[in-house]
Amino acid sequence: MAQKSNLSSLASAPVQDGPNTDQNTTSNLAASFGPPSKDDKFLVFSVDGGIGKNIAATASLKAIHKKYPDRKILVLGSWPDVWIGNPLVYRFFRPGMTPYFYYDFIKDRDTIILRHEPYLDEDYFYRRKFIGEIFCSMYDIPFDNEQPQIYLTQTEHEIAANIIRQQPKPVLIIQPFGGPVPQNGLTYSWYRDLAFPIAQNLANILSQKYSVLQLRYKEQPELQNTLQVDLPLRGAMALIAQSSERLFIDSFGQHAAQAFALKSTVCWVGTSSKVFGYDSNNNIQTTHDLSQYKDVDALFEQFPIGPQPHQCPNNFNPETAFNQEEILSTFKL
């Protein structure tokens, strides 16, 4: 039985040393305090969208910094927890919380502004490139397969390590349902989630070998034979950094794992592993042929990231969408 708890803190944004442990987060942030100098050169990098998209954009940030090493980078985004401690970020701003931004960083300066939306780019619609590369190609910035980065403090790693040590088996993180906070009773997306029967059966089998920790919003289904841990976003990412195995869909978990150079098993339904995934992972494609599916309506939406229930093809059965043996074969059972 699952322990009754949840990751409700994920709705509010926000181990041993990981590859991106930042011992000097406080000093990095303190260095950005105070008024900007009149001689400072700035670059504004805007990232709309969800947690995973923000994490993927940290790879773009590295490429941007390579082209503009003399610029202080201002990030405008929705998820500050992704950017905290990143040494390439001079300051972070939430949309709508930018008083005097124009006068401080743009007026009478030669500030570079990167404010396009990759989800509206042709390379996204034709699934030609990784989302991090699309960010760069829109601004004519070379992309050399840069990888995402998340910077956690030693304390955050230690808190996660304490949770890991309390588990009787190696820890496997599972995230079978993703997307934004569920609304209007919709807790399942046919376009990228695992069907509950598949997710539950996988959890039952994997729990024989692993302590299975489920990442979810409190509104999403709770799997039996999993542990529910109530942590903020950065705490969840610290757990991912120290987990032994990982089973994800196309959501923030797989991007966070990539930031820590960890291989994951990722299940793909309608979204593209070429656009949102990483070749180093075990990328498991649906057994259904969705090649004829065209999300035409999305071409006219502001952020075309996922079809609605009425757009699901009639011949699509989510309970047979994956070969479960193929998924399980990627783990040491």
C-alpha positions in Angstrom: 0.0 0.0 0.0 1.1 3.5 -0.7 1.9 5.8 2.2 -0.7 8.6 2.1 1.1 11.8 1.1 1.8 13.7 -2.1 4.0 16.1 -4.0 1.5 18.9 -3.6 4.4 21.4 -3.4 5.1 20.9 -7.1 2.0 23.0 -7.7 3.7 26.0 -6.3 7.0 26.2 -8.1 9.3 25.7 -6.5 22.8 12.1 -1.9 26.0 12.5 -2.3 27.3 15.4 -4.4 25.8 15.5 -7.8 27.5 16.8 -10.9 25.8 20.2 -10.5 26.1 20.6 -6.7 26.6 24.4 -6.2 28.5 25.1 -3.0 28.3 28.8 -3.5 24.6 29.4 -4.4 24.3 32.2 -1.8 27.4 34.0 -3.0 26.3 33.6 -6.7 23.0 35.2 -5.9 24.5 37.9 -3.8 26.8 38.9 -6.6 23.7 40.0 -8.6 22.3 42.4 -6.0 22.7 46.1 -6.2 21.9 48.5 -9.1 23.3 47.7 -12.5 26.3 49.7 -13.8 25.8 52.0 -16.8 28.6 50.0 -18.5 26.9 46.6 -18.0 25.8 44.8 -21.1 22.7 42.6 -20.8 20.9 39.8 -22.6 17.3 38.9 -21.8 16.4 35.3 -22.3 12.6 34.6 -22.0 11.3 31.0 -21.3 7.5 30.5 -21.1 5.9 27.2 -20.3 6.4 24.3 -17.8 9.1 22.9 -15.7 10.5 20.5 -18.3 10.7 23.2 -20.9 12.6 25.5 -18.5 15.0 22.7 -17.6 15.7 22.0 -21.3 16.2 25.7 -21.8 19.2 25.6 -19.4 21.0 23.8 -22.2 20.2 26.7 -24.5 21.5 29.1 -21.9 25.0 27.5 -22.1 25.0 28.0 -25.9 23.8 31.6 -25.5 26.6 32.3 -23.0 29.2 30.9 -25.4 28.1 33.4 -28.1 27.7 36.3 -25.7 30.3 35.7 -22.9 30.4 39.5 -22.1 26.7 39.7 -21.5 25.0 39.5 -18.1 22.0 37.2 -18.7 18.6 38.1 -17.3 16.2 35.1 -17.4 12.4 35.7 -17.6 10.6 32.5 -16.8 7.9 30.7 -14.8 10.0 28.4 -12.7 12.7 30.0 -10.6 13.5 26.7 -8.9 15.1 25.5 -12.1 17.4 28.5 -12.4 18.5 29.1 -8.8 22.2 28.8 -8.4 23.0 28.7 -12.1 26.2 30.7 -12.5 25.3 31.9 -16.0 22.1 33.7 -14.7 22.7 37.3 -13.5 19.1 37.8 -12.4 15.8 35.9 -12.7 12.4 37.5 -13.1 8.9 36.1 -13.2 6.5 37.3 -15.9 4.5 40.2 -14.6 6.9 40.9 -11.8 9.3 43.2 -13.6 8.9 46.7 -12.3 11.4 49.2 -13.8 12.8 46.4 -15.9 12.8 48.6 -19.0 14.5 51.5 -17.3 17.1 49.3 -15.5 18.1 47.0 -18.3 16.9 48.2 -21.7 16.5 52.0 -21.9 19.6 53.7 -23.4 21.5 50.3 -23.5 22.3 47.8 -26.3 20.5 45.0 -24.5 19.9 41.8 -26.6 16.4 40.5 -26.2 15.6 36.8 -27.0 11.8 36.6 -26.7 10.5 34.2 -29.3 8.4 31.1 -28.7 9.9 27.7 -29.9 6.5 26.0 -29.8 5.5 28.4 -32.7 8.6 27.7 -34.7 8.6 25.6 -37.9 11.2 23.3 -36.6 8.9 22.4 -33.7 5.9 21.6 -35.9 8.0 19.4 -38.2 9.8 17.8 -35.3 13.2 18.6 -36.8 15.3 19.5 -33.7 15.6 19.2 -29.9 13.7 21.9 -28.1 17.0 23.3 -26.7 18.4 23.6 -30.2 15.2 25.3 -31.5 15.6 28.0 -28.8 19.1 28.7 -30.2 18.3 28.4 -34.0 15.6 31.1 -33.6 18.4 33.5 -32.6 21.1 32.2 -35.0 23.1 30.8 -32.0 25.2 27.7 -32.6 24.1 24.6 -30.6 26.7 21.9 -29.9 24.6 19.4 -28.1 24.7 21.3 -24.8 23.0 19.5 -21.9 20.6 20.8 -19.2 22.0 21.8 -15.8 20.4 22.1 -12.4 22.4 23.5 -9.5 21.4 22.1 -6.0 23.0 23.0 -2.7 24.8 20.5 -0.6 22.0 20.8 2.0 19.4 19.8 -0.6 21.4 16.8 -1.6 21.8 15.8 2.1 18.0 16.0 2.7 17.4 13.7 -0.4 20.2 11.4 0.8 18.5 11.0 4.2 15.2 9.9 2.4 17.1 7.5 0.2 18.9 5.9 3.2 15.6 5.1 4.8 14.4 3.0 2.0 14.9 -0.8 2.3 15.6 -1.3 -1.4 17.3 0.7 -4.2 15.1 3.7 -5.1 13.3 3.9 -8.4 11.5 7.2 -9.3 8.4 6.8 -11.4 6.4 9.7 -13.0 3.6 8.1 -15.1 1.4 11.3 -15.3 2.7 14.8 -16.1 1.7 18.2 -17.4 0.4 21.2 -15.6 -1.8 21.1 -12.5 -4.9 19.1 -13.5 -8.0 21.3 -14.0 -11.7 20.6 -14.6 -11.2 17.0 -13.4 -8.8 16.1 -16.2 -6.0 14.1 -14.5 -5.0 12.1 -17.6 -3.5 13.1 -20.9 -3.8 10.4 -23.6 -1.1 12.2 -25.6 1.7 11.6 -23.1 0.6 9.8 -19.9 0.7 6.1 -19.1 -2.7 4.6 -18.7 -3.4 3.9 -15.0 -3.7 0.1 -15.5 -0.3 0.0 -17.2 1.3 2.3 -14.6 -0.1 0.3 -11.7 1.0 -3.0 -13.1 4.6 -1.7 -13.7 4.7 -0.4 -10.1 3.6 -3.7 -8.8 6.3 -5.6 -10.6 9.1 -3.0 -10.0 8.3 -2.7 -6.3 9.5 -6.3 -5.8 13.0 -5.1 -6.6 12.9 -1.4 -5.8 11.5 1.1 -3.4 9.3 2.9 -5.9 8.8 6.7 -5.3 6.0 8.3 -7.3 6.2 11.9 -8.4 2.8 13.4 -8.9 0.4 16.3 -8.2 -2.1 15.6 -5.4 -4.8 15.7 -8.0 -3.3 12.9 -10.0 -3.9 9.1 -9.4 -1.9 7.5 -6.6 -0.3 4.2 -7.4 -0.4 1.4 -4.9 3.0 -0.2 -3.9 4.7 3.2 -4.2 5.9 5.7 -1.7 4.5 9.2 -1.8 6.9 11.9 -0.6 5.9 15.5 0.1 8.7 17.6 -1.2 9.1 21.0 -3.1 10.3 20.9 -6.7 13.9 21.2 -5.8 13.6 18.4 -3.3 12.1 16.2 -5.9 14.9 17.0 -8.3 17.4 16.1 -5.6 15.8 12.7 -5.2 16.0 12.2 -8.9 19.7 13.0 -8.7 20.3 10.2 -6.2 17.9 7.6 -7.4 19.1 4.2 -8.7 16.6 3.9 -11.6 14.0 6.1 -13.2 10.8 5.5 -15.2 9.3 8.6 -16.8 7.0 9.9 -19.4 7.7 13.1 -21.3 7.6 15.4 -18.3 10.0 17.3 -16.1 11.5 14.2 -14.5 13.3 13.0 -17.6 14.8 16.5 -18.1 15.9 16.7 -14.5 17.6 13.3 -14.7 19.4 14.4 -17.9 20.7 17.5 -16.0 22.4 15.0 -13.6 23.7 12.8 -16.5 21.4 10.0 -15.4 20.0 7.5 -17.9 16.2 7.0 -17.7 13.5 4.8 -19.3 11.0 7.2 -21.0 7.7 6.2 -22.5 6.5 8.2 -25.5 2.9 8.4 -26.8 2.2 11.4 -29.0 5.1 13.8 -28.2 8.4 13.4 -30.0 11.5 12.0 -28.4 13.5 13.8 -31.1 12.1 17.2 -29.9 11.8 16.6 -26.1 14.0 13.6 -25.4 17.6 12.5 -25.1 19.4 9.7 -27.1 21.1 8.5 -24.0 17.8 7.3 -22.5 15.8 4.1 -23.1 13.2 5.7 -25.3 10.1 3.4 -25.5 7.6 4.3 -28.2 3.9 3.5 -28.2 2.8 0.4 -30.0 0.1 2.4 -31.7 0.7 4.1 -35.1 -0.1 7.7 -34.5 1.6 8.8 -37.8 -1.7 9.8 -39.3 -2.6 11.9 -36.3 -2.3 15.6 -37.1 -2.9 18.1 -34.3 -4.2 20.8 -36.8 -5.9 22.8 -34.1 -2.6 23.3 -32.3 -1.2 25.2 -35.2 -3.6 28.0 -34.3 -3.1 27.9 -30.5 -0.7 30.1 -28.6 1.1 27.2 -27.0 0.4 24.0 -28.9 1.8 21.5 -26.4 -0.9 18.9 -26.2 -4.2 17.8 -27.8 -7.5 17.7 -25.9 -9.6 14.5 -25.2 -11.8 15.1 -28.2 -8.8 14.9 -30.5 -7.8 11.4 -29.4 -8.0 9.0 -32.4 -10.8 6.5 -32.2 -8.5 3.5 -32.7 -6.2 4.5 -29.8 -6.4 2.3 -26.7 -4.3 3.7 -23.9 -4.4 0.4 -22.0 -2.5 -1.3 -24.9 -0.4 1.6 -25.8 2.9 0.0 -24.6 4.6 -3.3 -24.6 5.2 -3.7 -20.9 7.8 -6.4 -21.3 9.8 -3.9 -23.4 9.6 -1.4 -20.6 10.5 -3.9 -17.9 13.5 -5.2 -19.9 15.3 -1.9 -19.3 15.5 -2.6 -15.5 17.6 -5.2 -13.6 14.8 -7.4 -12.3 
